Amino acid sequence: METEFDPLKLVIDVRNKYAIKEPILSHKHALTHVKNIQKATG
């Protein structure tokens, strides 16, 4: 069993903490990012 260090789990934990702390901000950022991609791809 490897419970020493899981980089993927660490990234997910950080993202989850950020999403809980700033749900509206991160949601708006995600929407803006999607809109920018849609603009770039037409």
C-alpha positions as CSV (number, residue, x, y, z in Angstrom):
1,M,0.0,0.0,0.0
2,E,1.4,3.4,-1.0
3,T,0.3,6.1,1.3
4,E,3.5,8.1,1.3
5,F,2.9,10.7,-1.4
6,D,0.3,10.9,-4.1
7,P,0.8,14.1,-6.3
8,L,-2.6,13.7,-8.0
9,K,-4.4,13.5,-4.6
10,L,-2.4,16.6,-3.5
11,V,-3.6,18.5,-6.5
12,I,-7.2,17.4,-6.1
13,D,-7.1,18.4,-2.4
14,V,-5.7,21.8,-3.2
15,R,-8.3,22.4,-5.9
16,N,-11.1,21.2,-3.6
17,K,-10.0,23.5,-0.8
18,Y,-9.8,26.4,-3.3
19,A,-13.2,25.6,-4.7
20,I,-14.8,25.4,-1.2
21,K,-13.1,28.7,-0.2
22,E,-13.9,30.7,-3.3
23,P,-16.7,28.8,-5.1
24,I,-18.1,31.8,-6.9
25,L,-14.7,33.1,-7.9
26,S,-13.5,29.8,-9.2
27,H,-16.8,29.2,-11.0
28,K,-16.6,32.6,-12.8
29,H,-12.9,31.9,-13.7
30,A,-13.9,28.6,-15.2
31,L,-16.7,30.1,-17.2
32,T,-14.4,32.9,-18.5
33,H,-11.9,30.3,-19.5
34,V,-14.5,28.3,-21.4
35,K,-15.7,31.4,-23.1
36,N,-12.2,32.3,-24.2
37,I,-11.7,28.9,-25.6
38,Q,-15.0,29.1,-27.5
39,K,-13.9,32.5,-28.9
40,A,-10.5,31.1,-30.0
41,T,-12.0,28.1,-31.6
42,G,-14.9,30.0,-33.2
